[in-house]
Amino acid sequence: MARLARISLLLLVLLAGPVIRVRAQDVPASPLYYGPLAFPIPDIEDAALCGDMKAKVAGDFYRSKSGDNTFGLYLELDVPLFTSRAHFKVWYPMVEWYKAGGATKHMFGDVNLSVYFSPLIESKHWLNFGLRAAIKTASGGAADLRYYDAPGYFFDGTFSKTINFRNKEVKGLRIALNAGFLCWQTGPREQNDAVMYGAQLKLLAEHFTFGVTYSGYVGWQKNGDVPMSLKIDLALHFGRWEPFLRYQEGFKDYPYRQVRVGLAYNLPLFK
């Protein structure tokens, strides 16, 4: 397990390391001034990993308070690494369509990679605990302030605990708390460091899962780098298939509202 963690972290560092370019901009490199996918607020992993491989495809609609409408296609793949306690994930806002200068344009997004480990598994007297390391590549387009042409990374940890109900239909309520460190390059020798935080409630039922998440991060440069949001997620369970829906309301320095509609497929690999 420890060797697998070291190998996975080294892989992430090697993938991120060669990208050191930064495109000069007239505005600060912060969430307030860029498109909705340039500096997103990472989703919380609730630390209750399973042995399933999960693939997701979704359509996104974002609208800013200034009237910036963005449509996008989102892809995600979550794969266990030889055990249910370690996962590798790729998530990719593959393409977005937006308006600039009176014309509709499209742009490809940044590929994101992470490894996630769960050294503690929940029991009667223990909590779930998970650790994650992730990188954002600089593969997205740099025009029209849609993406920021520099790499970033974050490390975080999550504690979670499930309160079980004596009900066949509604199984329980999972509570998760998250904290971490997020960083992105803002110049050849400068970076913005941010503290991540989050809290999540997830209702677990036989035929659906319903979650509410409040999360964000606080950068040190104070130039529009304090985004926060409330995410509401609903997933329906039909065997291996899960249609899902998300609504996200942005606050502070994340001036976007999001609606996501998608479909997930689960394939059991490990117990």
C-alpha positions in Angstrom: 0.0 0.0 0.0 2.8 2.5 1.0 4.8 1.5 -2.2 1.7 2.1 -4.3 1.2 5.5 -2.8 4.8 6.6 -3.5 4.6 5.4 -7.1 1.3 7.2 -7.7 2.6 10.4 -6.2 5.8 10.3 -8.2 3.7 9.8 -11.4 1.7 12.9 -10.6 4.8 15.0 -9.9 6.4 13.8 -13.2 3.3 14.7 -15.2 3.1 18.2 -13.6 6.7 19.0 -13.5 7.6 19.8 -17.2 4.8 22.4 -17.5 6.2 25.7 -16.3 4.9 28.3 -18.7 2.7 31.1 -17.5 0.8 33.4 -19.9 0.8 37.0 -19.0 -2.6 38.5 -18.4 -3.9 42.0 -17.6 -6.1 40.6 -14.8 -5.1 38.6 -11.7 -4.8 34.9 -12.0 -7.8 34.1 -9.8 -11.3 32.5 -10.0 -13.1 35.9 -10.0 -11.8 36.9 -13.5 -11.7 33.7 -15.4 -14.2 31.2 -16.9 -16.1 28.8 -14.6 -13.7 25.9 -15.3 -10.3 27.7 -14.9 -10.2 27.6 -11.1 -13.0 25.2 -10.0 -13.7 24.2 -6.4 -12.7 20.6 -6.1 -15.3 18.0 -5.2 -15.0 16.3 -1.8 -14.2 12.6 -1.7 -16.2 11.3 1.3 -13.4 8.7 2.2 -15.8 5.8 1.9 -14.2 4.1 -1.1 -15.5 1.0 -2.8 -14.1 -1.5 -5.3 -16.1 -0.2 -8.3 -14.8 1.4 -11.4 -17.0 4.3 -12.3 -17.3 6.2 -15.6 -19.3 9.4 -15.9 -20.4 11.6 -18.8 -22.3 14.8 -18.2 -23.5 18.0 -19.8 -22.9 21.3 -17.9 -24.5 24.7 -18.0 -22.9 27.7 -16.3 -24.2 31.2 -16.0 -22.4 34.1 -14.3 -23.9 37.1 -12.6 -22.6 39.1 -15.6 -24.6 36.9 -18.1 -21.7 34.7 -19.3 -23.4 31.5 -20.5 -21.2 28.4 -20.9 -22.2 24.9 -22.1 -19.8 22.0 -21.6 -19.2 18.3 -21.9 -17.7 16.6 -18.8 -16.0 13.2 -18.6 -14.7 11.3 -15.5 -13.1 7.9 -14.8 -12.5 6.5 -11.3 -10.4 3.3 -11.2 -9.4 1.2 -8.2 -5.6 0.5 -8.0 -5.6 -3.2 -7.2 -7.6 -2.6 -4.1 -10.7 -0.8 -3.0 -8.6 1.4 -0.7 -6.7 3.2 -3.5 -8.1 4.9 -6.5 -6.9 6.8 -9.5 -9.2 9.4 -11.1 -9.2 11.4 -14.3 -11.7 14.2 -14.7 -11.9 16.3 -17.9 -14.1 19.2 -18.9 -13.6 18.0 -22.4 -15.0 21.0 -24.3 -17.0 24.1 -23.6 -19.0 26.5 -25.8 -19.3 30.2 -24.9 -19.8 33.6 -26.5 -17.0 36.2 -27.0 -17.1 39.2 -29.3 -20.6 38.3 -30.5 -19.5 34.9 -31.8 -20.0 31.4 -30.3 -16.6 29.7 -29.7 -15.5 26.4 -28.3 -12.4 25.5 -26.2 -11.0 22.3 -24.8 -10.4 22.0 -21.0 -7.7 21.1 -18.6 -7.1 17.4 -17.7 -7.1 16.7 -14.0 -5.5 13.6 -12.3 -5.6 12.4 -8.7 -4.7 9.5 -6.5 -6.8 8.8 -3.4 -6.0 6.5 -0.5 -8.1 5.4 2.4 -5.8 4.1 5.3 -8.7 4.1 7.8 -12.0 2.2 7.1 -15.1 3.0 9.1 -16.2 0.7 11.9 -18.1 1.0 15.1 -15.3 2.9 16.8 -13.4 4.3 13.8 -14.0 7.0 11.1 -13.3 6.8 7.4 -10.1 8.8 6.6 -8.8 9.5 3.1 -5.9 11.3 1.6 -5.7 12.7 -2.0 -3.1 14.2 -4.2 -4.2 15.9 -7.5 -2.7 17.9 -10.3 -4.3 20.2 -12.9 -2.5 20.2 -16.3 -2.2 23.2 -18.5 -3.8 21.5 -21.5 -6.8 23.9 -21.8 -7.0 26.8 -24.2 -5.7 30.2 -23.1 -7.9 32.6 -25.1 -10.7 34.8 -23.7 -9.7 34.1 -20.1 -11.4 30.7 -20.2 -8.5 28.7 -18.7 -5.3 29.7 -17.0 -2.2 28.5 -18.9 -0.3 27.1 -15.9 -0.3 24.0 -13.8 -1.7 23.6 -10.3 -2.0 20.9 -7.6 -3.7 20.2 -4.3 -3.4 17.8 -1.3 -6.3 17.2 1.0 -7.7 14.9 3.7 -11.3 13.9 4.5 -12.9 12.4 7.7 -16.3 10.8 7.4 -18.7 8.9 9.5 -22.0 7.1 8.6 -25.0 7.2 10.9 -26.9 4.1 10.1 -30.7 4.0 10.1 -32.9 1.0 10.8 -34.7 1.3 7.5 -34.4 -0.8 4.4 -35.2 2.2 2.1 -33.2 5.0 3.7 -29.9 3.4 5.0 -28.1 6.2 6.7 -26.5 9.7 6.7 -22.8 10.2 6.0 -21.1 13.3 7.4 -17.8 14.4 5.9 -15.3 17.1 6.8 -12.4 18.1 4.5 -9.3 20.3 4.6 -6.3 20.7 2.4 -3.8 22.8 0.5 -4.2 24.1 -3.0 -1.6 25.9 -5.2 -1.3 27.3 -8.7 1.5 29.0 -10.5 1.0 32.8 -11.1 4.4 33.7 -12.4 7.8 32.2 -13.3 8.8 32.3 -9.6 5.5 33.0 -7.9 2.5 30.9 -6.9 -0.8 31.4 -5.0 -1.3 29.1 -2.0 -4.7 28.4 -0.7 -6.3 26.6 2.3 -9.1 24.3 1.2 -12.1 23.5 3.4 -15.5 21.7 3.1 -18.3 20.0 4.8 -20.8 17.5 3.3 -24.0 15.7 4.3 -25.0 12.7 2.2 -28.3 10.8 2.6 -27.8 7.1 1.5 -30.9 5.3 0.3 -31.7 2.0 -1.6 -32.6 3.8 -4.8 -30.9 7.2 -4.5 -28.2 9.2 -2.9 -28.7 12.9 -2.0 -25.8 15.2 -1.0 -25.3 18.8 0.1 -21.7 20.2 0.1 -20.4 23.6 1.2 -16.7 24.1 0.2 -14.2 26.5 -1.1 -10.6 27.7 -0.7 -8.8 30.9 0.6 -5.8 32.2 -1.3 -3.2 34.5 0.2 -3.0 37.1 -2.6 -6.6 38.4 -1.9 -7.2 39.3 -5.6 -10.4 37.4 -6.2 -9.0 34.1 -4.9 -11.6 33.2 -2.2 -14.2 31.2 -4.1 -16.9 29.2 -2.3 -20.0 27.3 -3.3 -22.9 25.2 -2.3 -23.4 22.0 -4.3 -26.6 19.9 -4.3 -26.3 16.4 -5.8 -28.9 13.7 -6.5 -28.0 10.3 -8.0 -30.5 7.5 -8.8 -29.6 3.8 -8.6 -30.7 1.5 -11.4 -28.4 -1.5 -11.0 -25.0 -0.4 -12.4 -26.5 2.7 -14.0 -26.8 6.0 -12.1 -28.4 9.1 -13.7 -27.4 12.1 -11.7 -28.1 15.8 -11.3 -26.1 18.7 -9.7 -27.0 22.3 -8.9 -24.1 24.5 -7.7 -24.5 28.1 -6.5 -21.2 30.1 -6.3 -20.5 32.8 -3.7 -17.8 35.3 -3.0 -15.2 35.0 -5.8 -16.9 32.2 -7.8 -19.7 34.2 -9.6 -21.2 31.2 -11.4 -24.3 29.1 -11.1 -24.1 25.5 -12.5 -26.5 22.8 -13.6 -25.1 19.4 -14.5 -27.0 16.4 -15.9 -25.2 13.1 -16.4 -25.1 9.4 -16.4 -22.6 7.1 -14.5 -21.8 3.4 -15.0 -20.4 1.3 -12.1 -18.4 -1.9 -12.7 -17.4 -3.9 -9.6 -13.7 -4.9 -9.6 -12.7 -5.5 -6.0 -14.5 -6.2 -2.7 
